[in-house]
Amino acid sequence: SPKTDSVEEILLLSDGRTAMVGHAGTATTGGGGDYDCVVMMRDTDTTIDSSFDGNGKLFLEFHATRSDKCFAGALDDDGMILVGGFVNASAANGWDLALARIDPSDGSLDATFGSGGKVTHNLGGGGDNIYAIDIQDDDKILVAGSTNASGNSDFFVARYTTAGVLDTTFSDDGIHQFDLGSSASDTLRGMDLQPDGKIVVGGYSGNAWAVARLTTAGALDTSFGGGDGITTTDFGGTEQAYEVMVAADGKILLGGYTDAAGDYDMAAIRYTSDGVLDTSFGGGD
């Protein structure tokens, strides 16, 4: 495709194959076509596995003529592939959440999930996007990202049942969206689960990095951060965080970049399990 092709997530299957999740253009020549979500399967020797959707590449459409892009992927306990991102559903509504479940054996959509293997959802603002997917111990599916349903970009976390239906035991309607407390746009880019099931999400609010924790019921955890479940950290420049990870000792790592030193540099932060900067990391700060 003459359009930009991008891998956003790499999944290692139990049989040693590798699923590369992202998006690519659908036209092979010229500037036409749209974007589709793509899953490319590579065999244990890294060659393309042609048993997957016939040629190793599944182009996944949520809309026949408008762009779909996937930014997140995960494997459930049965080894099924979950992918998520957005679909440009209409000129009026803009981006909606897009989620699908795929059989890794042949690249077919799982008909027991959602509608024909797919789920789309409009949170109300037309700027909804999934950036992270995680699977709970009970196999329920957590998706997280950003939405502008309130008129400005906010974090959201949603939970689906294994059948692809919003789980209304989570935050009353299956979705918790929240503002980080400033007028800046908030962009969630990563999610990880603690051993107790609490949900840690990370990203950025304007030029500050941000991390937040939700309870298993989908409410902000007031025992985290400054008492509201949220911690923001400013390096002093333009910075964005793209991944969050809960370490084995419960401490939380956030990674991305900053230009606080005058150039764009790699950056990492470590917080305690309470959401406070861990001053034993990074030379005392």
Secondary structure, DSSP 4 states (H G I P E B T S, - for coil): --SPPEEEEEEE-TTS-EEEEEEEES-SSTT-S-EEEEEEEE-TTSSB-TTSTTTSEEEE-SSSSS-EEEEEEEE-TT--EEEEEEEEEETTTEEEEEEEEE-TTT--B-TTTTBTTEEEE--SSSB-EEEEEEE-TTS-EEEEEEE-TTSS-EEEEEEE-TTS-B-TTSTTTSEEEE--SSSS-EEEEEEEE-TTS-EEEEEEETTEEEEEEE-TTSSB-TTSTTTTSEEEE--SS-EEEEEEEE-TTS-EEEEEEE-TTSS-EEEEEEE-TTS-B-TTSSTT-
